[in-house]
Amino acid sequence: MKNKLTDFGKKIKCTLIEKDETQEWLISEVKKKTGLYFDSSYLNKIMTGKMENPKILAAINEILFEGETSA
């Protein structure tokens, strides 16, 4: 059974498509930015809402959405 993506998960997927980048690219960028362990399984858990790590979420937001809406 496939888990449904959260709105955030859908936003990640759509943004990757718009930027013509892969999930592997995002995983690599998150690892570089945070120094934390991060793989495709972890990304899937983030995208389906099964896991939340503030540092990882912040890194994803910075990598994919910087310049969109900054406080």
C-alpha positions in Angstrom: 0.0 0.0 0.0 1.3 3.4 -1.0 1.3 6.2 1.5 -0.3 9.5 0.5 1.9 12.5 0.2 1.2 15.4 2.5 0.8 18.9 1.0 4.4 19.5 1.9 5.4 16.3 0.2 3.5 17.3 -2.9 5.2 20.7 -2.8 8.6 19.0 -2.6 7.8 16.8 -5.6 6.4 19.7 -7.7 9.3 22.0 -6.9 11.8 19.3 -7.9 10.1 18.9 -11.2 10.0 22.6 -11.8 13.7 22.9 -11.0 14.4 19.8 -13.1 16.1 18.1 -10.2 15.9 14.6 -8.7 15.1 13.4 -5.2 18.7 12.0 -5.2 19.9 15.6 -5.8 17.8 16.9 -2.9 19.1 14.1 -0.6 22.7 15.0 -1.4 22.0 18.7 -0.8 20.3 18.1 2.6 23.2 15.9 3.7 25.7 18.6 2.7 23.8 21.3 4.5 23.0 19.4 7.7 25.7 16.8 8.0 22.9 14.5 9.1 22.1 11.0 7.8 19.4 11.3 5.1 18.3 8.9 2.4 15.4 8.1 0.1 13.5 6.2 2.8 13.9 9.2 5.1 12.7 11.6 2.4 9.7 9.4 1.8 8.8 9.5 5.5 9.1 13.3 5.5 6.9 13.5 2.3 4.2 11.2 3.8 4.2 12.9 7.2 5.5 9.9 9.1 8.6 11.7 10.3 9.6 15.3 11.1 13.1 16.6 11.9 13.3 20.4 12.3 16.8 20.5 10.9 16.0 18.4 7.8 12.7 20.4 7.2 14.6 23.7 7.5 17.2 22.4 5.0 14.6 21.3 2.5 12.8 24.6 2.8 16.1 26.5 2.3 17.3 24.4 -0.6 13.9 24.3 -2.5 12.0 27.3 -1.5 14.6 30.0 -0.6 13.5 33.3 -2.2 9.9 32.3 -2.4 8.7 33.6 0.9 11.3 34.8 3.4 10.5 36.2 6.8 
